[in-house]
Amino acid sequence: MNNRTKGIRFFGLLLCLPLGVFAQTGSLVSSARKVEAGKSDTVVEVSKEPSRTVANPMVTPLFGEQAKSAKHIDWEVRFLNECDQSFANRKEASQFFSTRAWEYLTEGQLDTATYRFNLAWLLDDKNSDTYWGLGVISYQQNKMPESIRLLKKGLAVADSNAVLMTDLATVELKQYKENKDAELLEDAISVLNKALQYDVTNANTFMRLSWANFSKGDYSAAWENLHKGRALDLGAVDFVYLQELREKMPDPKGFFK
């Protein structure tokens, strides 16, 4: 976790969920960040009433990635000016709003979290937490392709973040389980192997890789990775999946009888 800001800890997107319950949703990410004392979360607001025909860009990831209206541009200028007066720099301001966004996300306030992540992105488009958080929100809204796209954007600016890689692979595996797209499975395996180049202490990375091996029919590799994850954290073992693996091939180590 050395790619984290000091004093900040995130739990991965789906790392608390066993593979057998991919369909479940809930509070998937939490943050231990604390809001800096003395700074308000009040921002320059515009109407967030949803349109009947057009998605509201304020609560759409990255403001909908669409052409900006004159009203929106005027709002951006006012918002950035206020931040310039309130923070040492825009990177600090971006971290502030992404921290608040994680908090709103864990409280289930997805629109408000999206809005704050958008603000953080506007301030610093190299803040990987903005893409990560928006990817989590898309996951919770069951928008898997959008979640994958956003998480990949996060990795594009934080390409050594092993936890983010495991999160991306987890969403890809969930999508693969639903549509059997072989390319998704192969990409998830590649991403998980890359994550292990940076961090071999995350049991869930091995567990996800085990399930991917299982899906390809490579049961020996599935057992090998399951045991690597089990050795790190027995609690990470999904016993529903374990039974499925045992039905295909007995535990070569004899640990699970």
C-alpha atoms as an extended CHARMM CRD file, in Angstrom:
* protein
*
       257  EXT
         1         1  MET       CA              0.0000000000        0.0000000000        0.0000000000  PROA      1               0.0000000000
         2         2  ASN       CA              3.0120000000        2.2980000000       -0.4300000000  PROA      2               0.0000000000
         3         3  ASN       CA              1.2440000000        4.0500000000       -3.2880000000  PROA      3               0.0000000000
         4         4  ARG       CA             -1.2720000000        5.4790000000       -0.8350000000  PROA      4               0.0000000000
         5         5  THR       CA             -1.2010000000        8.9300000000        0.6390000000  PROA      5               0.0000000000
         6         6  LYS       CA              0.2790000000        8.6820000000        4.1360000000  PROA      6               0.0000000000
         7         7  GLY       CA             -2.3560000000        8.1490000000        6.7770000000  PROA      7               0.0000000000
         8         8  ILE       CA             -5.0350000000        7.0710000000        4.2890000000  PROA      8               0.0000000000
         9         9  ARG       CA             -6.3170000000        3.5370000000        3.8600000000  PROA      9               0.0000000000
        10        10  PHE       CA             -8.8600000000        2.2260000000        1.4130000000  PROA      10              0.0000000000
        11        11  PHE       CA            -10.4710000000       -1.1790000000        1.2580000000  PROA      11              0.0000000000
        12        12  GLY       CA            -10.7710000000       -2.6060000000       -2.2410000000  PROA      12              0.0000000000
        13        13  LEU       CA            -13.9630000000       -2.4470000000       -4.2240000000  PROA      13              0.0000000000
        14        14  LEU       CA            -15.1070000000       -6.0440000000       -3.8750000000  PROA      14              0.0000000000
        15        15  LEU       CA            -12.4440000000       -7.4970000000       -1.6360000000  PROA      15              0.0000000000
        16        16  CYS       CA            -14.9170000000       -8.0750000000        1.1730000000  PROA      16              0.0000000000
        17        17  LEU       CA            -17.1460000000      -10.1640000000       -1.0880000000  PROA      17              0.0000000000
        18        18  PRO       CA            -16.6100000000      -13.8670000000       -1.7960000000  PROA      18              0.0000000000
        19        19  LEU       CA            -16.6660000000      -14.9080000000       -5.4340000000  PROA      19              0.0000000000
        20        20  GLY       CA            -19.9080000000      -16.7940000000       -4.9910000000  PROA      20              0.0000000000
        21        21  VAL       CA            -21.8440000000      -13.6280000000       -4.1680000000  PROA      21              0.0000000000
        22        22  PHE       CA            -20.7620000000      -11.4020000000       -7.0560000000  PROA      22              0.0000000000
        23        23  ALA       CA            -24.3460000000      -10.2670000000       -7.5260000000  PROA      23              0.0000000000
        24        24  GLN       CA            -24.5850000000       -8.7440000000       -4.0790000000  PROA      24              0.0000000000
        25        25  THR       CA            -24.0790000000       -5.0430000000       -3.6140000000  PROA      25              0.0000000000
        26        26  GLY       CA            -23.6210000000       -2.8200000000       -0.6210000000  PROA      26              0.0000000000
        27        27  SER       CA            -20.9680000000       -0.6650000000        0.9820000000  PROA      27              0.0000000000
        28        28  LEU       CA            -18.0040000000       -1.8470000000       -1.0470000000  PROA      28              0.0000000000
        29        29  VAL       CA            -15.4460000000        0.8200000000       -0.3380000000  PROA      29              0.0000000000
        30        30  SER       CA            -14.5780000000        2.6660000000        2.8360000000  PROA      30              0.0000000000
        31        31  SER       CA            -12.1270000000        5.4020000000        3.6320000000  PROA      31              0.0000000000
        32        32  ALA       CA            -10.3780000000        6.3030000000        6.8330000000  PROA      32              0.0000000000
        33        33  ARG       CA             -9.7010000000        9.8230000000        5.6300000000  PROA      33              0.0000000000
        34        34  LYS       CA            -10.6610000000       12.6170000000        7.9340000000  PROA      34              0.0000000000
        35        35  VAL       CA            -11.8370000000       15.9780000000        6.6530000000  PROA      35              0.0000000000
        36        36  GLU       CA             -9.3530000000       18.7210000000        7.3790000000  PROA      36              0.0000000000
        37        37  ALA       CA            -10.5860000000       20.8880000000       10.2130000000  PROA      37              0.0000000000
        38        38  GLY       CA            -11.6330000000       24.3660000000        9.2580000000  PROA      38              0.0000000000
        39        39  LYS       CA            -12.5120000000       23.6250000000        5.6460000000  PROA      39              0.0000000000
        40        40  SER       CA            -16.1280000000       23.5510000000        4.5670000000  PROA      40              0.0000000000
        41        41  ASP       CA            -17.6380000000       21.1340000000        2.0920000000  PROA      41              0.0000000000
        42        42  THR       CA            -19.8450000000       23.9150000000        0.7600000000  PROA      42              0.0000000000
        43        43  VAL       CA            -19.2660000000       24.3650000000       -2.9530000000  PROA      43              0.0000000000
        44        44  VAL       CA            -20.5880000000       26.5280000000       -5.7470000000  PROA      44              0.0000000000
        45        45  GLU       CA            -23.8350000000       24.7610000000       -6.5430000000  PROA      45              0.0000000000
        46        46  VAL       CA            -25.9320000000       24.6380000000       -9.6780000000  PROA      46              0.0000000000
        47        47  SER       CA            -29.3200000000       23.0080000000      -10.0100000000  PROA      47              0.0000000000
        48        48  LYS       CA            -29.0810000000       19.2670000000       -9.5750000000  PROA      48              0.0000000000
        49        49  GLU       CA            -32.7060000000       18.6040000000      -10.4190000000  PROA      49              0.0000000000
        50        50  PRO       CA            -32.7450000000       15.7410000000      -12.9300000000  PROA      50              0.0000000000
        51        51  SER       CA            -33.9360000000       16.5200000000      -16.4350000000  PROA      51              0.0000000000
        52        52  ARG       CA            -36.7070000000       14.4220000000      -17.8730000000  PROA      52              0.0000000000
        53        53  THR       CA            -34.8210000000       13.9360000000      -21.1340000000  PROA      53              0.0000000000
        54        54  VAL       CA            -31.1200000000       14.5040000000      -20.4510000000  PROA      54              0.0000000000
        55        55  ALA       CA            -28.9290000000       13.0680000000      -17.7000000000  PROA      55              0.0000000000
        56        56  ASN       CA            -27.7880000000       15.7170000000      -15.2460000000  PROA      56              0.0000000000
        57        57  PRO       CA            -24.0230000000       16.1470000000      -15.8860000000  PROA      57              0.0000000000
        58        58  MET       CA            -23.3930000000       17.2370000000      -12.3020000000  PROA      58              0.0000000000
        59        59  VAL       CA            -24.1990000000       13.7380000000      -11.0480000000  PROA      59              0.0000000000
        60        60  THR       CA            -22.8740000000       11.8830000000      -14.0900000000  PROA      60              0.0000000000
        61        61  PRO       CA            -19.2620000000       10.5980000000      -14.0040000000  PROA      61              0.0000000000
        62        62  LEU       CA            -16.7990000000       13.2240000000      -15.2660000000  PROA      62              0.0000000000
        63        63  PHE       CA            -19.7030000000       15.6040000000      -15.9010000000  PROA      63              0.0000000000
        64        64  GLY       CA            -20.9250000000       13.3110000000      -18.6600000000  PROA      64              0.0000000000
        65        65  GLU       CA            -17.7970000000       13.9400000000      -20.7590000000  PROA      65              0.0000000000
        66        66  GLN       CA            -19.8170000000       16.2010000000      -23.0210000000  PROA      66              0.0000000000
        67        67  ALA       CA            -19.5630000000       19.6980000000      -24.4610000000  PROA      67              0.0000000000
        68        68  LYS       CA            -19.9150000000       22.3400000000      -21.7620000000  PROA      68              0.0000000000
        69        69  SER       CA            -22.6730000000       24.9020000000      -21.7900000000  PROA      69              0.0000000000
        70        70  ALA       CA            -21.9440000000       28.5610000000      -21.1140000000  PROA      70              0.0000000000
        71        71  LYS       CA            -23.6950000000       28.1960000000      -17.7510000000  PROA      71              0.0000000000
        72        72  HSD       CA            -21.4720000000       25.2670000000      -16.8410000000  PROA      72              0.0000000000
        73        73  ILE       CA            -18.3110000000       27.1020000000      -17.8530000000  PROA      73              0.0000000000
        74        74  ASP       CA            -19.3250000000       30.0830000000      -15.7200000000  PROA      74              0.0000000000
        75        75  TRP       CA            -19.9630000000       27.7430000000      -12.7950000000  PROA      75              0.0000000000
        76        76  GLU       CA            -16.5430000000       26.0830000000      -13.2520000000  PROA      76              0.0000000000
        77        77  VAL       CA            -14.7660000000       29.4500000000      -13.2090000000  PROA      77              0.0000000000
        78        78  ARG       CA            -16.5090000000       30.4810000000       -9.9920000000  PROA      78              0.0000000000
        79        79  PHE       CA            -15.8670000000       27.1360000000       -8.3440000000  PROA      79              0.0000000000
        80        80  LEU       CA            -12.1590000000       27.0970000000       -9.2360000000  PROA      80              0.0000000000
        81        81  ASN       CA            -11.7370000000       30.6830000000       -8.0620000000  PROA      81              0.0000000000
        82        82  GLU       CA            -13.2960000000       29.8150000000       -4.7060000000  PROA      82              0.0000000000
        83        83  CYS       CA            -10.9780000000       26.8310000000       -4.3330000000  PROA      83              0.0000000000
        84        84  ASP       CA             -7.9450000000       28.9240000000       -5.2300000000  PROA      84              0.0000000000
        85        85  GLN       CA             -8.8460000000       31.2170000000       -2.3390000000  PROA      85              0.0000000000
        86        86  SER       CA             -9.4970000000       28.3830000000        0.1330000000  PROA      86              0.0000000000
        87        87  PHE       CA             -6.6910000000       25.8910000000       -0.5460000000  PROA      87              0.0000000000
        88        88  ALA       CA             -2.9400000000       26.0610000000       -0.9810000000  PROA      88              0.0000000000
        89        89  ASN       CA             -3.2410000000       24.5500000000       -4.4510000000  PROA      89              0.0000000000
        90        90  ARG       CA             -5.6960000000       22.6580000000       -6.6200000000  PROA      90              0.0000000000
        91        91  LYS       CA             -4.1300000000       19.2820000000       -5.8890000000  PROA      91              0.0000000000
        92        92  GLU       CA             -4.8660000000       19.7750000000       -2.1900000000  PROA      92              0.0000000000
        93        93  ALA       CA             -8.4040000000       20.8750000000       -3.0290000000  PROA      93              0.0000000000
        94        94  SER       CA             -8.8830000000       17.7980000000       -5.2070000000  PROA      94              0.0000000000
        95        95  GLN       CA             -7.7900000000       15.5110000000       -2.3710000000  PROA      95              0.0000000000
        96        96  PHE       CA            -10.2100000000       17.2760000000       -0.0360000000  PROA      96              0.0000000000
        97        97  PHE       CA            -13.2160000000       16.7280000000       -2.2900000000  PROA      97              0.0000000000
        98        98  SER       CA            -12.2990000000       13.1290000000       -3.1420000000  PROA      98              0.0000000000
        99        99  THR       CA            -11.9990000000       12.3930000000        0.5670000000  PROA      99              0.0000000000
       100       100  ARG       CA            -15.4820000000       13.7450000000        1.1380000000  PROA      100             0.0000000000
       101       101  ALA       CA            -16.7370000000       11.8220000000       -1.8760000000  PROA      101             0.0000000000
       102       102  TRP       CA            -15.5360000000        8.5070000000       -0.3950000000  PROA      102             0.0000000000
       103       103  GLU       CA            -17.4140000000        9.3550000000        2.7870000000  PROA      103             0.0000000000
       104       104  TYR       CA            -20.6380000000       10.0930000000        0.9120000000  PROA      104             0.0000000000
       105       105  LEU       CA            -20.1670000000        6.8810000000       -1.0580000000  PROA      105             0.0000000000
       106       106  THR       CA            -19.8840000000        4.7240000000        2.0430000000  PROA      106             0.0000000000
       107       107  GLU       CA            -23.0440000000        6.4120000000        3.3610000000  PROA      107             0.0000000000
       108       108  GLY       CA            -24.8690000000        5.3830000000        0.1900000000  PROA      108             0.0000000000
       109       109  GLN       CA            -25.2920000000        8.9570000000       -1.0950000000  PROA      109             0.0000000000
       110       110  LEU       CA            -24.2350000000        8.0930000000       -4.6280000000  PROA      110             0.0000000000
       111       111  ASP       CA            -25.3310000000       11.2880000000       -6.4020000000  PROA      111             0.0000000000
       112       112  THR       CA            -23.5820000000       13.4750000000       -3.8520000000  PROA      112             0.0000000000
       113       113  ALA       CA            -20.4810000000       11.2590000000       -4.0150000000  PROA      113             0.0000000000
       114       114  THR       CA            -20.4810000000       11.4810000000       -7.8120000000  PROA      114             0.0000000000
       115       115  TYR       CA            -20.7340000000       15.2650000000       -7.6490000000  PROA      115             0.0000000000
       116       116  ARG       CA            -17.7860000000       15.4950000000       -5.2220000000  PROA      116             0.0000000000
       117       117  PHE       CA            -15.6630000000       13.1080000000       -7.2920000000  PROA      117             0.0000000000
       118       118  ASN       CA            -16.4440000000       15.2550000000      -10.3310000000  PROA      118             0.0000000000
       119       119  LEU       CA            -15.2650000000       18.3310000000       -8.4510000000  PROA      119             0.0000000000
       120       120  ALA       CA            -12.0710000000       16.5360000000       -7.4510000000  PROA      120             0.0000000000
       121       121  TRP       CA            -11.4980000000       15.5360000000      -11.0810000000  PROA      121             0.0000000000
       122       122  LEU       CA            -12.0720000000       19.1040000000      -12.2910000000  PROA      122             0.0000000000
       123       123  LEU       CA             -9.4030000000       20.2800000000       -9.8700000000  PROA      123             0.0000000000
       124       124  ASP       CA             -6.8960000000       17.5410000000      -10.7230000000  PROA      124             0.0000000000
       125       125  ASP       CA             -7.4690000000       15.0350000000      -13.5110000000  PROA      125             0.0000000000
       126       126  LYS       CA             -4.4170000000       13.0870000000      -12.3060000000  PROA      126             0.0000000000
       127       127  ASN       CA             -6.1290000000       12.2350000000       -9.0150000000  PROA      127             0.0000000000
       128       128  SER       CA             -6.7010000000        8.4890000000       -9.4880000000  PROA      128             0.0000000000
       129       129  ASP       CA             -9.2190000000        8.3760000000       -6.6350000000  PROA      129             0.0000000000
       130       130  THR       CA            -11.7010000000       10.2840000000       -8.8020000000  PROA      130             0.0000000000
       131       131  TYR       CA            -11.8130000000        7.5340000000      -11.4310000000  PROA      131             0.0000000000
       132       132  TRP       CA            -11.6500000000        4.8150000000       -8.7830000000  PROA      132             0.0000000000
       133       133  GLY       CA            -14.5480000000        6.2200000000       -6.8140000000  PROA      133             0.0000000000
       134       134  LEU       CA            -16.6680000000        6.8320000000       -9.8830000000  PROA      134             0.0000000000
       135       135  GLY       CA            -15.9150000000        3.2610000000      -10.9670000000  PROA      135             0.0000000000
       136       136  VAL       CA            -17.1740000000        2.0210000000       -7.6130000000  PROA      136             0.0000000000
       137       137  ILE       CA            -20.3570000000        4.0360000000       -7.9910000000  PROA      137             0.0000000000
       138       138  SER       CA            -20.9250000000        2.6230000000      -11.4730000000  PROA      138             0.0000000000
       139       139  TYR       CA            -20.4220000000       -0.8560000000      -10.0400000000  PROA      139             0.0000000000
       140       140  GLN       CA            -23.0130000000       -0.2130000000       -7.3450000000  PROA      140             0.0000000000
       141       141  GLN       CA            -25.4010000000        0.9600000000      -10.0590000000  PROA      141             0.0000000000
       142       142  ASN       CA            -24.7440000000       -2.2970000000      -11.9510000000  PROA      142             0.0000000000
       143       143  LYS       CA            -23.0910000000       -0.4380000000      -14.8400000000  PROA      143             0.0000000000
       144       144  MET       CA            -20.2370000000       -2.8830000000      -15.3190000000  PROA      144             0.0000000000
       145       145  PRO       CA            -18.7620000000       -1.6700000000      -18.6380000000  PROA      145             0.0000000000
       146       146  GLU       CA            -18.7580000000        1.8960000000      -17.2960000000  PROA      146             0.0000000000
       147       147  SER       CA            -17.1430000000        0.7310000000      -14.0670000000  PROA      147             0.0000000000
       148       148  ILE       CA            -14.4080000000       -1.0870000000      -15.9790000000  PROA      148             0.0000000000
       149       149  ARG       CA            -13.7660000000        1.9390000000      -18.2000000000  PROA      149             0.0000000000
       150       150  LEU       CA            -13.4430000000        4.2910000000      -15.2470000000  PROA      150             0.0000000000
       151       151  LEU       CA            -11.2260000000        1.9570000000      -13.2260000000  PROA      151             0.0000000000
       152       152  LYS       CA             -8.9320000000        1.6430000000      -16.2420000000  PROA      152             0.0000000000
       153       153  LYS       CA             -8.7330000000        5.4240000000      -16.3790000000  PROA      153             0.0000000000
       154       154  GLY       CA             -7.6360000000        5.3330000000      -12.7540000000  PROA      154             0.0000000000
       155       155  LEU       CA             -4.8890000000        2.8510000000      -13.5510000000  PROA      155             0.0000000000
       156       156  ALA       CA             -3.7240000000        5.0390000000      -16.4180000000  PROA      156             0.0000000000
       157       157  VAL       CA             -2.6400000000        7.6350000000      -13.8370000000  PROA      157             0.0000000000
       158       158  ALA       CA             -1.7330000000        5.1890000000      -11.0310000000  PROA      158             0.0000000000
       159       159  ASP       CA             -0.2650000000        2.2380000000      -12.8810000000  PROA      159             0.0000000000
       160       160  SER       CA              1.3730000000        0.6280000000       -9.8390000000  PROA      160             0.0000000000
       161       161  ASN       CA             -1.7120000000        0.6120000000       -7.6050000000  PROA      161             0.0000000000
       162       162  ALA       CA             -2.1420000000       -3.1020000000       -6.8650000000  PROA      162             0.0000000000
       163       163  VAL       CA             -5.4130000000       -2.7160000000       -4.9460000000  PROA      163             0.0000000000
       164       164  LEU       CA             -6.9800000000       -0.7850000000       -7.8070000000  PROA      164             0.0000000000
       165       165  MET       CA             -5.7970000000       -3.5030000000      -10.1950000000  PROA      165             0.0000000000
       166       166  THR       CA             -7.4820000000       -6.1680000000       -8.0820000000  PROA      166             0.0000000000
       167       167  ASP       CA            -10.6610000000       -4.1030000000       -8.0100000000  PROA      167             0.0000000000
       168       168  LEU       CA            -10.6210000000       -3.7730000000      -11.8120000000  PROA      168             0.0000000000
       169       169  ALA       CA            -10.0470000000       -7.4990000000      -12.2630000000  PROA      169             0.0000000000
       170       170  THR       CA            -12.8570000000       -8.2760000000       -9.8310000000  PROA      170             0.0000000000
       171       171  VAL       CA            -15.3490000000       -6.2410000000      -11.8590000000  PROA      171             0.0000000000
       172       172  GLU       CA            -14.0930000000       -7.8630000000      -15.0580000000  PROA      172             0.0000000000
       173       173  LEU       CA            -14.5860000000      -11.3090000000      -13.5330000000  PROA      173             0.0000000000
       174       174  LYS       CA            -18.0970000000      -10.3950000000      -12.4580000000  PROA      174             0.0000000000
       175       175  GLN       CA            -18.8730000000       -9.2320000000      -15.9730000000  PROA      175             0.0000000000
       176       176  TYR       CA            -17.2890000000      -12.3870000000      -17.3950000000  PROA      176             0.0000000000
       177       177  LYS       CA            -19.4710000000      -14.5200000000      -15.1380000000  PROA      177             0.0000000000
       178       178  GLU       CA            -22.5050000000      -12.8290000000      -16.6860000000  PROA      178             0.0000000000
       179       179  ASN       CA            -21.5470000000      -12.7230000000      -20.3730000000  PROA      179             0.0000000000
       180       180  LYS       CA            -18.7250000000      -15.2930000000      -20.7540000000  PROA      180             0.0000000000
       181       181  ASP       CA            -16.5820000000      -12.8390000000      -22.7230000000  PROA      181             0.0000000000
       182       182  ALA       CA            -13.2300000000      -14.6420000000      -22.9330000000  PROA      182             0.0000000000
       183       183  GLU       CA            -11.3540000000      -11.3640000000      -23.4720000000  PROA      183             0.0000000000
       184       184  LEU       CA            -12.5670000000      -10.0940000000      -20.1110000000  PROA      184             0.0000000000
       185       185  LEU       CA            -11.3080000000      -13.2490000000      -18.4220000000  PROA      185             0.0000000000
       186       186  GLU       CA             -7.8960000000      -12.9800000000      -20.0570000000  PROA      186             0.0000000000
       187       187  ASP       CA             -7.5930000000       -9.2910000000      -19.2010000000  PROA      187             0.0000000000
       188       188  ALA       CA             -8.5550000000       -9.9680000000      -15.5810000000  PROA      188             0.0000000000
       189       189  ILE       CA             -5.8490000000      -12.6380000000      -15.3300000000  PROA      189             0.0000000000
       190       190  SER       CA             -3.2950000000      -10.2610000000      -16.8380000000  PROA      190             0.0000000000
       191       191  VAL       CA             -4.2960000000       -7.4630000000      -14.4360000000  PROA      191             0.0000000000
       192       192  LEU       CA             -4.1390000000       -9.7840000000      -11.4060000000  PROA      192             0.0000000000
       193       193  ASN       CA             -0.6910000000      -11.0630000000      -12.3660000000  PROA      193             0.0000000000
       194       194  LYS       CA              0.4730000000       -7.4650000000      -12.7230000000  PROA      194             0.0000000000
       195       195  ALA       CA             -0.9790000000       -6.6380000000       -9.2970000000  PROA      195             0.0000000000
       196       196  LEU       CA              1.1160000000       -9.4310000000       -7.8110000000  PROA      196             0.0000000000
       197       197  GLN       CA              4.2380000000       -7.8050000000       -9.2080000000  PROA      197             0.0000000000
       198       198  TYR       CA              3.5970000000       -4.9110000000       -6.8330000000  PROA      198             0.0000000000
       199       199  ASP       CA              1.9660000000       -6.6250000000       -3.8520000000  PROA      199             0.0000000000
       200       200  VAL       CA              2.0630000000      -10.3050000000       -2.8880000000  PROA      200             0.0000000000
       201       201  THR       CA              0.4050000000       -9.7540000000        0.4900000000  PROA      201             0.0000000000
       202       202  ASN       CA             -3.1950000000       -9.2750000000       -0.6830000000  PROA      202             0.0000000000
       203       203  ALA       CA             -5.0230000000      -12.5730000000       -0.1980000000  PROA      203             0.0000000000
       204       204  ASN       CA             -7.9080000000      -11.4320000000       -2.3560000000  PROA      204             0.0000000000
       205       205  THR       CA             -5.6840000000      -11.0170000000       -5.3990000000  PROA      205             0.0000000000
       206       206  PHE       CA             -4.7750000000      -14.7010000000       -5.1700000000  PROA      206             0.0000000000
       207       207  MET       CA             -8.3970000000      -15.6610000000       -4.5840000000  PROA      207             0.0000000000
       208       208  ARG       CA             -9.5500000000      -13.7690000000       -7.6710000000  PROA      208             0.0000000000
       209       209  LEU       CA             -6.7690000000      -15.3740000000       -9.6970000000  PROA      209             0.0000000000
       210       210  SER       CA             -7.7920000000      -18.7850000000       -8.3760000000  PROA      210             0.0000000000
       211       211  TRP       CA            -11.3580000000      -18.2490000000       -9.5650000000  PROA      211             0.0000000000
       212       212  ALA       CA            -10.0800000000      -17.1120000000      -12.9670000000  PROA      212             0.0000000000
       213       213  ASN       CA             -7.9640000000      -20.2710000000      -13.2130000000  PROA      213             0.0000000000
       214       214  PHE       CA            -11.0180000000      -22.3190000000      -12.2730000000  PROA      214             0.0000000000
       215       215  SER       CA            -13.0340000000      -20.6550000000      -15.0160000000  PROA      215             0.0000000000
       216       216  LYS       CA            -10.4070000000      -21.7200000000      -17.5560000000  PROA      216             0.0000000000
       217       217  GLY       CA            -10.4330000000      -25.2950000000      -16.2610000000  PROA      217             0.0000000000
       218       218  ASP       CA             -6.9150000000      -25.0570000000      -14.8110000000  PROA      218             0.0000000000
       219       219  TYR       CA             -7.7430000000      -26.6110000000      -11.4600000000  PROA      219             0.0000000000
       220       220  SER       CA             -4.1310000000      -27.1930000000      -10.3740000000  PROA      220             0.0000000000
       221       221  ALA       CA             -3.3880000000      -23.4800000000      -10.7310000000  PROA      221             0.0000000000
       222       222  ALA       CA             -6.6900000000      -22.6780000000       -9.0360000000  PROA      222             0.0000000000
       223       223  TRP       CA             -5.6610000000      -24.7250000000       -6.0020000000  PROA      223             0.0000000000
       224       224  GLU       CA             -2.1690000000      -23.2170000000       -5.9840000000  PROA      224             0.0000000000
       225       225  ASN       CA             -3.4740000000      -19.6650000000       -5.8900000000  PROA      225             0.0000000000
       226       226  LEU       CA             -6.2090000000      -20.5140000000       -3.4130000000  PROA      226             0.0000000000
       227       227  HSD       CA             -3.5930000000      -21.8730000000       -1.0000000000  PROA      227             0.0000000000
       228       228  LYS       CA             -1.4220000000      -18.7910000000       -1.4570000000  PROA      228             0.0000000000
       229       229  GLY       CA             -4.3990000000      -16.6280000000       -0.5270000000  PROA      229             0.0000000000
       230       230  ARG       CA             -5.4280000000      -18.9520000000        2.2950000000  PROA      230             0.0000000000
       231       231  ALA       CA             -1.9490000000      -18.7610000000        3.7980000000  PROA      231             0.0000000000
       232       232  LEU       CA             -2.2580000000      -14.9830000000        3.9270000000  PROA      232             0.0000000000
       233       233  ASP       CA             -5.8340000000      -14.8390000000        5.2160000000  PROA      233             0.0000000000
       234       234  LEU       CA             -8.0390000000      -17.8650000000        5.7610000000  PROA      234             0.0000000000
       235       235  GLY       CA            -11.0140000000      -15.5370000000        6.0360000000  PROA      235             0.0000000000
       236       236  ALA       CA            -10.6320000000      -14.6320000000        2.3650000000  PROA      236             0.0000000000
       237       237  VAL       CA            -11.6170000000      -18.1510000000        1.2990000000  PROA      237             0.0000000000
       238       238  ASP       CA            -15.0630000000      -18.4010000000       -0.2860000000  PROA      238             0.0000000000
       239       239  PHE       CA            -16.2840000000      -21.8000000000        0.8940000000  PROA      239             0.0000000000
       240       240  VAL       CA            -18.9810000000      -22.0080000000       -1.7810000000  PROA      240             0.0000000000
       241       241  TYR       CA            -16.2880000000      -21.6680000000       -4.4190000000  PROA      241             0.0000000000
       242       242  LEU       CA            -14.0500000000      -24.0280000000       -2.4570000000  PROA      242             0.0000000000
       243       243  GLN       CA            -16.6720000000      -26.7630000000       -2.6720000000  PROA      243             0.0000000000
       244       244  GLU       CA            -17.0180000000      -26.2010000000       -6.4170000000  PROA      244             0.0000000000
       245       245  LEU       CA            -13.2510000000      -26.5440000000       -6.8150000000  PROA      245             0.0000000000
       246       246  ARG       CA            -13.1620000000      -29.6890000000       -4.6850000000  PROA      246             0.0000000000
       247       247  GLU       CA            -15.7950000000      -31.2400000000       -6.9290000000  PROA      247             0.0000000000
       248       248  LYS       CA            -13.5220000000      -30.6960000000       -9.9110000000  PROA      248             0.0000000000
       249       249  MET       CA            -10.2820000000      -31.7450000000       -8.2080000000  PROA      249             0.0000000000
       250       250  PRO       CA             -9.4400000000      -32.8330000000       -4.6340000000  PROA      250             0.0000000000
       251       251  ASP       CA             -7.1430000000      -30.5450000000       -2.6810000000  PROA      251             0.0000000000
       252       252  PRO       CA             -3.6240000000      -31.6800000000       -3.6870000000  PROA      252             0.0000000000
       253       253  LYS       CA             -2.2860000000      -30.4530000000       -0.3540000000  PROA      253             0.0000000000
       254       254  GLY       CA             -4.9800000000      -32.2240000000        1.6470000000  PROA      254             0.0000000000
       255       255  PHE       CA             -5.6510000000      -29.1110000000        3.6920000000  PROA      255             0.0000000000
       256       256  PHE       CA             -9.3550000000      -29.0220000000        2.8260000000  PROA      256             0.0000000000
       257       257  LYS       CA            -10.8370000000      -32.4870000000        3.3120000000  PROA      257             0.0000000000
